[in-house]
Amino acid sequence: MPHLIFTLLTSFIVVLLATPSLIKVAFLKRLFDEPGDARKLHKRVVPTIGGIIIFAATLFAFALWFPYQQPDLDLLKEWIQEFQFIVACMLILFFVGIKDDIIGTAPIKKLAAHILVGMILVLMAEMRIRGMHGLFSVNDIPLWASIFLSIFTYIVTVNAYNLIDGVDGLAAGVGLIGGLAFGILFFLASNIFMGMLAFSLAGSLAAFLIFNFSPAKIFMGDSGSMLIGLIMAVLAIKFVETIPPENSTFFVSKLFTPVVAMSIVAYALTDTLRIFIWRAVRGVSPFSADRNHLHHLLIDSGMSQGKTVICIYIANIAVIGVAVATAIYSVTISFLITAGFVILLATIPWLMKRLHTKKKNSANKTRHLNPMEAA
């Protein structure tokens, strides 16, 4: 337990103390994002290299408090191997992301980096989905399906967190919730190593959110959002494959299912899946930019950025709560209930925007019909 607390506090303090200096450097070197694009919500220049400090603090805290005194030598060897591959993949995505933040990177090159990272984690580190754990009565899956599904999961999750980074404090807050949730659950499963990874990210994001919440003083950029996606993907897959200790309570032993893992990353995955389907139906590229993300719908319904992200935080926590509460049932039933709740929540922003647009059009029509009021 002390390792987890120290890891969280270390990453938090590093980001808290170093971010103001990073902001100054960003302005001196003109490493900022300028307003002008119709999709951009900020009205002033904002530094875009916050991912540098998130990466540095997370890696520093994770390495500093690495539990090298683990008495189980086989387990320690496993942790060291996982640490090696996780750090290697963090470095790949960090440098790809920081290049994109500063001078831009072709989408095909970013995709190649994502595939490379997925292959390293799945084929070399063997961090992969080995079964469905009873979801729709499916347990074991073939090796080829395990490899394909795992690589696909890494690519989708990394891109999902990259795509939701469109509102002040959104990716950082959702990542913070995910890091804390995974950290607590891994602690209950006595997996200190993965708990440290989760808490090192959570501490970094908690401090970064102080500077990133609306109105943001700094953005994390792709170097930060892709790092969050990578760590969330690693935590989710390791979570599903975790076997709780034999002395765990009945309820804790039921928590380690694909449904709980998916609920923690639910917002990022739901918004990404929804936007890809929306664009495909309209016959446009799924990678094209628009204002149809759930956070855009909430803002277009009249909500401020601050209220928008708080609503999304609450929704994310609620989804996790539903998944945890239904974990006592079969995996399939838990999935159907949680998925239904997610679909319901995802419909609300669309309805809010339609209602807001209808009221706005009605008000404009009334003014047009009343010349005296228009005057």
C-alpha positions in Angstrom: 0.0 0.0 0.0 2.8 2.6 0.8 4.2 2.0 -2.7 0.9 3.0 -4.3 0.5 6.1 -2.2 4.1 7.2 -2.7 3.8 6.6 -6.5 0.6 8.8 -6.7 2.1 11.6 -4.6 5.4 11.6 -6.5 3.8 12.0 -9.9 1.4 14.6 -8.6 4.1 16.7 -7.1 6.3 16.5 -10.1 3.6 17.7 -12.5 2.4 20.4 -10.0 5.8 21.9 -9.6 7.1 21.5 -13.2 4.0 22.6 -15.3 4.3 26.4 -14.7 7.9 26.3 -16.0 6.8 24.2 -19.0 4.1 26.8 -19.8 6.7 29.6 -19.8 9.1 27.6 -22.0 6.2 26.8 -24.4 5.4 30.5 -24.9 9.1 31.4 -25.2 9.5 28.8 -28.0 6.1 29.5 -29.5 4.9 25.9 -28.9 1.3 26.7 -28.7 -2.0 26.2 -30.5 -3.7 29.3 -32.0 -7.5 29.7 -32.2 -9.1 30.1 -35.6 -10.4 26.6 -36.6 -14.2 26.4 -36.3 -13.8 23.2 -34.2 -11.4 24.8 -31.7 -13.2 26.0 -28.6 -10.4 28.1 -27.1 -10.2 31.8 -27.9 -6.5 32.4 -27.1 -3.1 30.8 -27.6 -2.5 27.7 -25.4 0.6 25.6 -25.1 0.2 22.1 -26.5 3.1 20.2 -25.0 1.7 19.2 -21.6 2.2 15.6 -22.6 5.9 16.1 -21.9 5.4 16.5 -18.1 2.7 13.8 -17.9 5.0 11.3 -19.6 8.0 12.3 -17.4 6.2 12.3 -14.1 4.4 9.0 -14.8 7.6 7.2 -15.8 9.6 8.8 -13.0 7.2 7.8 -10.3 6.6 4.3 -11.8 10.4 3.6 -11.9 11.3 5.3 -8.6 8.9 3.2 -6.5 9.3 -0.1 -8.5 8.8 -2.9 -5.9 12.2 -4.6 -6.4 12.0 -6.1 -3.0 9.2 -8.5 -4.0 10.1 -11.8 -2.3 8.5 -13.9 -5.0 11.3 -14.1 -7.5 9.2 -15.5 -10.4 6.7 -12.6 -9.9 9.5 -10.1 -9.7 10.9 -11.4 -13.0 7.5 -11.1 -14.6 7.1 -7.5 -13.4 10.6 -6.5 -14.6 9.8 -7.9 -18.1 6.5 -6.1 -18.2 8.1 -2.9 -17.0 10.7 -3.2 -19.8 8.0 -3.5 -22.6 5.7 -0.9 -21.1 8.4 1.7 -20.9 9.6 0.9 -24.5 6.0 1.4 -25.8 5.6 4.6 -23.8 8.7 6.0 -25.4 7.5 5.1 -28.9 4.2 6.8 -28.5 5.6 9.8 -26.6 8.1 10.7 -29.4 5.4 10.1 -32.1 3.0 12.3 -30.1 5.5 15.1 -29.4 6.5 15.3 -33.0 2.8 15.6 -34.0 2.3 18.3 -31.3 5.2 20.4 -32.6 5.4 19.9 -36.4 2.7 17.4 -37.2 2.8 13.7 -38.2 1.1 11.9 -41.1 -1.9 9.8 -39.9 -0.4 6.7 -41.6 2.8 7.1 -39.5 0.8 7.4 -36.3 -1.1 4.2 -37.2 2.1 2.4 -37.9 3.4 3.4 -34.4 0.1 2.1 -32.9 0.4 -1.2 -34.7 4.1 -1.5 -33.6 3.2 -0.9 -30.0 0.4 -3.4 -30.1 2.6 -6.0 -31.6 5.3 -5.4 -28.9 2.8 -5.7 -26.1 1.0 -8.7 -27.5 3.7 -10.8 -29.2 6.7 -9.9 -27.0 5.2 -9.0 -23.6 2.3 -11.4 -24.1 -0.1 -8.9 -22.6 -3.2 -10.1 -24.5 -6.8 -11.1 -24.1 -6.8 -14.9 -23.7 -10.5 -15.5 -23.4 -14.0 -13.9 -23.1 -14.6 -15.1 -19.5 -18.1 -16.3 -20.3 -19.4 -13.3 -22.2 -22.1 -14.6 -24.4 -21.1 -18.1 -23.3 -17.6 -17.7 -24.9 -14.6 -18.6 -22.8 -11.5 -19.7 -24.6 -10.6 -18.2 -28.0 -8.0 -19.4 -30.6 -4.5 -17.9 -30.4 -4.9 -16.0 -33.7 -8.1 -14.4 -32.4 -6.4 -13.5 -29.1 -3.6 -11.8 -31.0 -5.8 -10.0 -33.4 -8.3 -8.9 -30.7 -5.6 -7.7 -28.4 -3.7 -5.6 -31.0 -7.1 -4.2 -32.2 -7.9 -3.3 -28.5 -4.6 -1.4 -28.1 -5.0 0.6 -31.4 -8.7 1.5 -30.7 -8.1 2.5 -27.1 -5.1 4.7 -27.8 -7.0 6.4 -30.6 -10.1 6.7 -28.5 -8.4 8.8 -25.8 -6.7 10.8 -28.5 -10.0 11.7 -30.1 -11.8 12.7 -26.9 -9.1 15.3 -26.1 -11.3 18.1 -27.5 -12.5 20.0 -24.4 -10.5 21.5 -21.5 -10.0 18.9 -18.9 -11.9 16.0 -20.6 -9.1 13.5 -21.4 -7.2 14.3 -18.2 -10.3 13.9 -16.0 -11.5 10.7 -17.7 -8.0 9.4 -17.5 -7.8 10.3 -13.8 -11.1 8.4 -13.1 -9.8 5.4 -15.0 -6.4 5.5 -13.3 -8.0 5.7 -9.8 -10.5 2.9 -10.6 -7.9 0.5 -11.9 -5.5 1.4 -9.1 -8.0 0.6 -6.4 -9.2 -2.6 -8.1 -5.6 -3.8 -8.6 -4.9 -3.1 -5.0 -7.8 -5.3 -4.0 -6.3 -8.0 -6.2 -2.9 -7.6 -4.6 -1.3 -6.7 -8.0 0.9 -3.9 -6.7 2.8 -3.5 -10.0 -0.2 -2.7 -12.1 -1.7 -0.6 -9.2 1.5 1.5 -9.3 1.2 2.0 -13.0 -2.4 3.2 -12.6 -1.7 5.5 -9.7 1.4 7.0 -11.3 -0.8 8.1 -14.2 -3.6 9.2 -11.9 -1.3 11.4 -9.8 0.1 13.0 -13.0 -3.3 13.7 -14.4 -4.7 15.0 -11.1 -2.0 17.7 -11.0 -2.2 18.4 -14.7 -6.0 18.9 -14.4 -5.3 21.9 -12.2 -3.8 23.7 -15.2 -5.9 21.9 -17.9 -9.5 22.5 -16.5 -11.5 25.2 -18.2 -10.1 27.7 -19.0 -7.0 25.6 -19.8 -3.6 27.1 -19.4 -2.0 24.2 -21.2 -3.1 21.2 -23.4 -1.7 17.7 -23.2 -1.5 17.2 -27.0 -1.2 13.9 -28.7 1.9 13.0 -26.6 -0.3 13.1 -23.5 -3.6 11.6 -24.8 -1.9 8.7 -26.5 0.0 7.9 -23.4 -3.2 7.8 -21.4 -4.7 5.5 -24.1 -1.7 3.2 -24.0 -1.8 2.8 -20.2 -5.5 2.4 -20.1 -5.3 -0.4 -22.7 -2.5 -2.2 -20.7 -4.5 -1.9 -17.5 -7.7 -3.1 -19.0 -6.2 -6.2 -20.6 -4.2 -7.0 -17.5 -7.3 -6.4 -15.4 -9.4 -8.9 -17.4 -6.6 -11.6 -17.0 -6.2 -10.9 -13.2 -7.1 -13.7 -10.8 -7.9 -12.3 -7.4 -6.3 -13.9 -4.3 -8.1 -17.0 -2.8 -8.9 -15.1 0.4 -10.8 -12.4 -1.5 -14.4 -11.8 -0.6 -17.1 -13.1 -3.0 -17.9 -9.6 -4.3 -14.2 -8.8 -5.0 -13.7 -12.1 -6.8 -16.6 -11.2 -9.1 -15.2 -7.8 -10.1 -12.5 -8.9 -12.5 -14.5 -9.2 -15.7 -14.4 -7.7 -19.2 -17.5 -5.7 -18.3 -15.9 -3.8 -15.4 -12.8 -3.2 -17.5 -14.9 -1.8 -20.4 -16.9 0.4 -18.1 -13.8 2.2 -16.9 -12.9 3.1 -20.5 -16.5 3.4 -21.5 -16.7 7.1 -22.4 -13.7 7.1 -24.7 -14.7 3.8 -26.5 -18.4 4.8 -26.8 -17.7 8.2 -28.2 -15.2 6.8 -30.7 -17.4 4.0 -31.8 -20.4 6.3 -32.1 -18.5 8.9 -34.2 -17.0 6.3 -36.5 -20.5 4.8 -37.2 -22.0 8.3 -37.7 -19.3 9.2 -40.3 -19.6 5.8 -42.0 -23.3 6.2 -42.4 -22.8 9.7 -43.9 -20.2 8.3 -46.3 -17.3 10.3 -45.0 -13.9 9.1 -43.7 -14.1 7.9 -40.1 -10.9 9.9 -39.5 -12.4 13.2 -40.8 -12.9 16.0 -38.2 -16.3 17.3 -37.3 -18.3 18.5 -34.3 -20.4 15.4 -33.6 -18.5 14.1 -30.5 -20.6 13.8 -27.4 -18.7 16.7 -25.8 -19.5 18.9 -28.8 -23.2 18.0 -28.6 -23.3 19.0 -24.9 -21.5 22.3 -25.6 -23.8 23.0 -28.6 -26.8 22.4 -26.3 -25.7 25.5 -24.3 -23.5 24.0 -21.7 -20.1 25.5 -20.8 -16.9 23.5 -21.1 -16.6 23.2 -17.4 -20.2 21.9 -17.0 -19.7 19.6 -20.0 -16.7 17.8 -18.6 -18.2 17.5 -15.1 -21.3 15.8 -16.6 -19.1 13.4 -18.5 -17.1 12.7 -15.3 -20.3 11.9 -13.5 -21.6 9.7 -16.3 -18.3 7.8 -16.5 -18.4 7.1 -12.7 -22.1 6.1 -13.0 -21.2 3.5 -15.7 -18.5 2.1 -13.5 -20.9 1.9 -10.7 -23.5 0.0 -12.7 -20.8 -2.5 -13.9 -19.6 -3.1 -10.4 -23.1 -3.4 -9.0 -24.1 -6.0 -11.7 -20.9 -8.0 -11.4 -22.6 -10.4 -9.1 -24.7 -11.6 -12.1 -23.4 -13.5 -15.1 -20.9 -11.6 -17.4 -23.5 -11.6 -20.2 -26.3 -10.1 -18.0 -23.9 -7.5 -16.5 -22.7 -6.6 -20.0 -26.3 -6.1 -21.4 -27.4 -4.0 -18.4 -24.2 -1.8 -18.5 -24.3 -1.5 -22.3 -28.0 -0.5 -22.1 -27.1 2.2 -19.5 -24.3 3.5 -21.7 -26.5 3.7 -24.8 -29.1 5.6 -22.7 -26.5 8.1 -21.5 -25.0 8.6 -25.0 -28.5 9.5 -26.3 -29.0 12.3 -23.9 -26.5 14.8 -25.4 -28.1 14.3 -28.8 -31.6 15.0 -27.4 -30.3 18.0 -25.5 -28.8 19.5 -28.7 -32.0 18.9 -30.7 -34.1 20.6 -27.9 -31.7 23.5 -27.7 -31.7 24.0 -31.5 -35.5 23.8 -31.6 -35.9 26.5 -28.9 -33.3 28.6 -30.7 -35.1 28.4 -34.0 -38.4 29.1 -32.4 -37.0 32.2 -30.7 -35.5 33.4 -34.0 -38.8 32.8 -35.8 -40.7 34.8 -33.1 -38.3 37.8 -33.5 -38.6 37.6 -37.2 -42.4 37.8 -37.0 -42.3 40.7 -34.5 -40.6 43.7 -36.2 -41.0 45.9 -33.1 -39.0 43.5 -31.0 -36.4 43.0 -33.7 -36.0 46.8 -33.8 
